[in-house]
Amino acid sequence: MSVVTAVAGYLSADPTRDLSVLFSLLIGTSLAAGGAAVLNQWLEREADAKMVRTKDRAIPAGRIAPIHAFIYGMGLSILGCLLLYKGANLLAGTLTAATIASYVLLYTPLKRFTTWNTLVGAIPGALPPLIGWAAAEGQITTLGWILFAILFLWQMPHFFAIAWTHRKDYAQGGFVMLSNADSTGQKVAIQSLVFCLALIVSTLLPVLLGYATWIYGVIAIAAGIYYLRPAIAFLNVEQRDAAARQLFFASIFYLPALLLPLVLDLWLL
């Protein structure tokens, strides 16, 4: 998803139409995302061993030694940043490094201390479109920041749905999640709905500011309603578990259904 959103950011900007830059973006963000994931699993190896959904990962299962995972993760991360710096520009490389650092050094440790970790974690999750935008233009303009806002807001219901579904596992692993602090799930559900509504507004900004046409705008509204329905159902305590799963899957389908029409609108209309 990081690679897809980075490419969406690149295509939404005014790219140089240089295939070598696009290649560097694709490979560089893939390496960086892989490196961040490896380092995350290296840091959380003890917690992963306690959770059903993660105990079979390579490190807690004993298939890979922690030191080897650390070296591999650092290697992927450094290569990804260097490729974007050399193949695109300094800004793209710097944003890639910032994405890895904020994910590994901020979000990952915060999961053990505060429920605010989800909000902090949404920042590195929303940076890939800016990496793509920077690779295309060497700077970030208003539409690039709108893409950042869309990705930031989209992640909150997405992660709340995961956290509620796996709340017992997260508690077993020692993670401080809102879904564990909120036993009824009402706060989780309300926040999911609020972020969904804010997301729908943010998706219309490209139209309201003149970057895209109402063809994209109509699609954005339809996709927003699709995402909003399970968020509303999430408010019902009797439907909460089922609605959380529906919200998660809706979030997966929602993002490409929104970004592809936006890119096509910007390029063709």
C-alpha positions as a printed NumPy array, in Angstrom:
array([[  0.   ,   0.   ,   0.   ],
       [  2.923,   2.341,   0.698],
       [  4.244,   1.796,  -2.812],
       [  0.805,   2.258,  -4.394],
       [  0.199,   5.534,  -2.571],
       [  3.714,   6.781,  -3.401],
       [  3.054,   6.127,  -7.085],
       [ -0.334,   7.845,  -6.756],
       [  1.439,  10.886,  -5.342],
       [  3.941,  10.82 ,  -8.208],
       [  1.262,  10.588, -10.886],
       [ -0.938,  13.216,  -9.218],
       [  1.891,  15.737,  -9.435],
       [  3.497,  16.972, -12.628],
       [  6.044,  14.202, -13.185],
       [  9.051,  14.626, -15.421],
       [  7.935,  11.527, -17.39 ],
       [ 11.373,  10.091, -16.636],
       [ 11.048,   6.307, -16.339],
       [ 14.264,   6.092, -14.344],
       [ 12.731,   8.315, -11.63 ],
       [  9.577,   6.203, -11.541],
       [ 11.707,   3.047, -11.33 ],
       [ 13.7  ,   4.524,  -8.444],
       [ 10.454,   5.429,  -6.698],
       [  8.981,   1.944,  -7.114],
       [ 12.075,   0.055,  -5.972],
       [ 13.132,   2.608,  -3.368],
       [  9.778,   2.739,  -1.588],
       [  9.506,  -1.064,  -1.747],
       [ 12.907,  -1.448,  -0.082],
       [ 12.151,   1.245,   2.504],
       [  8.744,  -0.214,   3.383],
       [ 10.276,  -3.668,   3.715],
       [ 13.086,  -2.319,   5.872],
       [ 10.691,  -0.491,   8.19 ],
       [  8.562,  -3.626,   8.551],
       [ 11.594,  -5.772,   9.386],
       [ 12.873,  -3.292,  11.979],
       [  9.384,  -3.079,  13.48 ],
       [  9.28 ,  -6.855,  13.864],
       [ 12.813,  -6.835,  15.283],
       [ 11.796,  -4.339,  17.97 ],
       [  8.523,  -6.138,  18.767],
       [  9.826,  -9.708,  18.651],
       [  9.051, -10.421,  22.328],
       [  5.525,  -8.987,  22.073],
       [  4.946, -10.825,  18.784],
       [  5.757, -14.117,  20.508],
       [  2.847, -13.539,  22.909],
       [  0.183, -12.83 ,  20.283],
       [ -1.693, -15.412,  18.23 ],
       [ -1.649, -13.331,  15.038],
       [  2.123, -12.739,  15.141],
       [  3.734, -15.644,  16.987],
       [  4.555, -17.417,  13.712],
       [  6.515, -14.489,  12.325],
       [ 10.091, -15.354,  11.419],
       [ 11.851, -13.891,  14.467],
       [  9.597, -15.118,  17.322],
       [  9.272, -18.49 ,  15.577],
       [ 13.058, -18.784,  15.592],
       [ 13.553, -19.027,  11.822],
       [ 15.659, -15.85 ,  11.722],
       [ 18.09 , -14.609,  14.369],
       [ 17.317, -11.103,  15.724],
       [ 20.755,  -9.747,  14.735],
       [ 20.304, -10.975,  11.177],
       [ 16.878,  -9.338,  11.006],
       [ 18.319,  -6.051,  12.278],
       [ 21.111,  -6.051,   9.688],
       [ 18.667,  -6.957,   6.924],
       [ 16.171,  -4.271,   7.983],
       [ 18.84 ,  -1.579,   8.194],
       [ 20.246,  -2.625,   4.835],
       [ 16.872,  -2.426,   3.101],
       [ 16.111,   0.939,   4.712],
       [ 19.442,   2.515,   3.753],
       [ 19.275,   1.179,   0.19 ],
       [ 15.727,   2.49 ,  -0.22 ],
       [ 16.666,   5.984,   0.968],
       [ 19.828,   6.089,  -1.179],
       [ 17.956,   4.955,  -4.266],
       [ 15.372,   7.713,  -3.881],
       [ 18.064,  10.287,  -3.139],
       [ 20.18 ,   9.324,  -6.145],
       [ 17.377,   8.327,  -8.521],
       [ 14.949,  11.134,  -7.68 ],
       [ 16.123,  13.967,  -5.422],
       [ 17.189,  14.948,  -1.929],
       [ 13.656,  15.768,  -0.75 ],
       [ 12.302,  12.352,  -1.767],
       [ 15.204,  10.599,  -0.023],
       [ 14.803,  12.71 ,   3.115],
       [ 11.051,  12.062,   3.323],
       [ 11.721,   8.341,   2.943],
       [ 14.202,   8.436,   5.831],
       [ 11.692,  10.431,   7.904],
       [  9.004,   7.836,   7.184],
       [ 11.195,   4.973,   8.399],
       [ 12.446,   6.893,  11.446],
       [  9.006,   8.032,  12.596],
       [  7.554,   4.54 ,  12.116],
       [ 10.343,   2.665,  13.88 ],
       [ 11.495,   5.184,  16.497],
       [  8.18 ,   6.884,  17.361],
       [  5.16 ,   4.765,  16.489],
       [  6.594,   1.365,  17.425],
       [  7.782,   2.319,  20.967],
       [  4.691,   4.436,  21.675],
       [  2.435,   1.397,  21.313],
       [  3.622,   0.346,  24.77 ],
       [  2.935,   3.678,  26.459],
       [ -0.044,   5.603,  25.084],
       [ -3.217,   5.221,  23.063],
       [ -2.021,   8.216,  21.017],
       [  0.26 ,   5.81 ,  19.156],
       [ -2.353,   5.318,  16.416],
       [ -2.477,   9.041,  15.663],
       [  1.331,   9.242,  15.609],
       [  1.563,   6.112,  13.461],
       [ -0.733,   7.648,  10.876],
       [  1.973,  10.226,  10.08 ],
       [  4.543,   7.814,   8.548],
       [  1.633,   5.999,   6.92 ],
       [  0.607,   9.211,   5.175],
       [  4.092,  10.244,   3.999],
       [  4.447,   7.952,   0.921],
       [  2.277,  10.202,  -1.338],
       [  4.567,  13.089,  -0.416],
       [  7.584,  10.959,  -1.332],
       [  6.03 ,  10.364,  -4.754],
       [  5.136,  14.035,  -5.119],
       [  8.662,  15.1  ,  -4.18 ],
       [ 10.123,  12.617,  -6.676],
       [  7.957,  14.143,  -9.407],
       [  8.417,  17.849,  -8.704],
       [ 11.223,  18.269,  -6.184],
       [  8.833,  20.191,  -3.943],
       [  5.438,  19.724,  -2.292],
       [  2.472,  21.885,  -3.23 ],
       [ -1.113,  22.106,  -1.967],
       [ -2.497,  19.014,  -3.681],
       [  0.363,  16.978,  -2.273],
       [ -0.602,  17.999,   1.25 ],
       [ -4.231,  17.153,   0.493],
       [ -3.118,  13.628,  -0.435],
       [ -1.214,  13.481,   2.852],
       [ -4.392,  14.491,   4.72 ],
       [ -6.468,  11.887,   2.871],
       [ -4.031,   9.107,   3.769],
       [ -3.742,  10.315,   7.358],
       [ -7.507,  10.379,   7.927],
       [ -8.102,   7.099,   6.061],
       [ -5.756,   5.212,   8.373],
       [ -7.606,   5.984,  11.594],
       [-10.802,   3.936,  10.965],
       [ -8.616,   1.32 ,   9.241],
       [ -6.43 ,   0.868,  12.341],
       [ -9.289,   1.195,  14.82 ],
       [-11.038,  -1.686,  13.056],
       [ -7.9  ,  -3.831,  13.32 ],
       [ -7.305,  -2.856,  16.945],
       [-10.873,  -3.711,  17.967],
       [-10.865,  -7.048,  16.161],
       [ -7.552,  -8.062,  17.753],
       [ -7.947,  -6.232,  21.079],
       [ -7.314,  -9.357,  23.193],
       [ -4.156, -10.104,  21.247],
       [ -2.889,  -6.548,  21.646],
       [ -3.524,  -6.691,  25.39 ],
       [ -1.664, -10.014,  25.585],
       [  1.288,  -8.423,  23.792],
       [  1.371,  -5.475,  26.182],
       [  0.288,  -2.81 ,  23.697],
       [ -1.645,   0.222,  24.939],
       [ -4.426,   0.623,  22.389],
       [ -7.649,   2.623,  22.586],
       [ -9.547,  -0.602,  21.951],
       [ -8.104,  -2.03 ,  25.194],
       [ -8.653,   1.135,  27.231],
       [-12.255,   1.386,  25.955],
       [-13.912,  -1.868,  27.015],
       [-17.267,  -1.096,  25.374],
       [-15.732,   0.071,  22.11 ],
       [-17.903,   3.204,  22.047],
       [-14.967,   5.624,  21.908],
       [-13.331,   3.583,  19.16 ],
       [-16.554,   3.579,  17.142],
       [-17.202,   7.307,  17.579],
       [-13.662,   8.232,  16.58 ],
       [-13.862,   5.954,  13.552],
       [-17.011,   7.749,  12.414],
       [-15.537,  11.226,  13.008],
       [-12.408,  10.41 ,  11.009],
       [-14.525,   8.908,   8.218],
       [-16.547,  12.108,   7.955],
       [-13.385,  14.237,   7.956],
       [-11.935,  11.951,   5.282],
       [-14.938,  12.476,   2.982],
       [-14.549,  16.244,   3.299],
       [-10.815,  16.04 ,   2.542],
       [-11.422,  13.95 ,  -0.595],
       [-13.569,  16.746,  -2.021],
       [-10.879,  19.406,  -1.574],
       [ -9.233,  18.649,  -4.969],
       [-12.571,  19.51 ,  -6.616],
       [-13.352,  22.534,  -4.459],
       [ -9.872,  23.969,  -5.06 ],
       [-10.018,  23.374,  -8.801],
       [ -7.489,  20.574,  -9.153],
       [-10.007,  17.914, -10.236],
       [-13.43 ,  17.778, -11.854],
       [-16.758,  16.736, -10.375],
       [-16.444,  13.419, -12.22 ],
       [-13.863,  12.492,  -9.607],
       [-15.951,  14.282,  -6.988],
       [-18.991,  12.083,  -7.563],
       [-16.824,   8.969,  -7.32 ],
       [-15.264,  10.309,  -4.117],
       [-18.712,  10.821,  -2.578],
       [-19.846,   7.326,  -3.586],
       [-16.659,   5.783,  -2.207],
       [-17.065,   7.816,   0.982],
       [-20.596,   6.506,   1.51 ],
       [-19.276,   2.965,   0.976],
       [-16.639,   3.544,   3.69 ],
       [-19.082,   5.351,   5.98 ],
       [-21.701,   2.583,   6.132],
       [-19.677,   0.099,   8.247],
       [-18.386,   3.027,  10.35 ],
       [-21.994,   3.852,  11.248],
       [-22.743,   0.173,  11.938],
       [-19.671,   0.148,  14.21 ],
       [-21.603,   2.423,  16.595],
       [-24.089,  -0.383,  17.326],
       [-22.719,  -2.466,  20.192],
       [-24.586,  -5.566,  18.988],
       [-23.002,  -5.328,  15.531],
       [-19.602,  -4.044,  16.662],
       [-17.439,  -7.109,  16.043],
       [-18.91 ,  -7.812,  12.599],
       [-18.888,  -4.119,  11.669],
       [-15.199,  -3.827,  12.603],
       [-14.312,  -6.553,  10.117],
       [-16.517,  -4.939,   7.466],
       [-14.88 ,  -1.563,   8.129],
       [-11.422,  -3.075,   7.705],
       [-12.229,  -4.665,   4.349],
       [-14.048,  -1.521,   3.206],
       [-10.905,   0.487,   3.982],
       [ -8.8  ,  -1.801,   1.784],
       [-11.12 ,  -1.441,  -1.216],
       [-11.773,   2.243,  -0.601],
       [ -8.291,   3.602,  -1.148],
       [ -7.601,   2.347,  -4.699],
       [-11.235,   3.12 ,  -5.613],
       [-10.535,   6.734,  -4.639],
       [ -6.944,   7.254,  -5.832],
       [ -7.257,   5.687,  -9.278],
       [-10.134,   7.994, -10.377],
       [ -8.247,  10.983,  -8.946],
       [ -5.121,  10.192, -10.961],
       [ -7.14 ,   9.542, -14.131],
       [ -9.074,  12.779, -13.619],
       [ -5.869,  14.801, -13.2  ],
       [ -4.258,  13.209, -16.258],
       [ -7.149,  12.971, -18.692],
       [ -9.581,  15.792, -17.908]])
